[in-house]
Amino acid sequence: MQRLQFEPTWDKALSDKDRSLINLTHSETKARANNRIEFIRIREAFNHRGELLVMVLIHNSTKTAFRFQEEKLRYVEGSNLIAVHTYTLPSVISEPETSMPWTFIFPVESLRSKPVLENGSLEFVSIDSDYVNPI
């Protein structure tokens, strides 16, 4: 069973509205146990610089900790590729059988088309990504 974990700075800065949304999303999806890393969509938005913000729950249902080290991710809406960007996040460690919220920021230059901010998903670009960069 997935347990919910917050990165310490997130835990301090998270609004009550976002915390409720994250808890609800976690309770609705925590039973997924597919032995892989997956992203559960929470919401999308733009910031004041025009960057695309994609908030997800990172579900790590593997038995191995995972870190983002040069991981190429894409944001798609339906069959439309919206953005691609490579992330290295040394402080983000997804522990085994743990879900953690995170917001991925796609810089303006990574946008390939204009999003409608509906029915989007965040995916690894690599095809064989079930155990990408385990610790």
C-alpha angles and dihedrals in degrees: 000000000000117000121206118240129180124207103243098245090047091051091056098043102038117118119232090244093054092043090054091048092049093048091049093048091048094049091050095049108027093099091069107112108170098141095244145089113267138167121231112201118237103165147317132222144153124249127218091273093056093253118146114242116201115187114198142159109244103218112200105184093165127102091242133078115244134206132189106245113162092329115169111216131183131203115213135179110204104313094336118107105218105172144354126196139158118234133200110180110172094181095051110088117166107207121215116281090005135124120211130180118231138165116223113206116212109200117229091253090058093060113107098178138001114277124221090205094234132115093356128159135198116222141174111252092216112087097218098050105136092110103021112169100342114190 
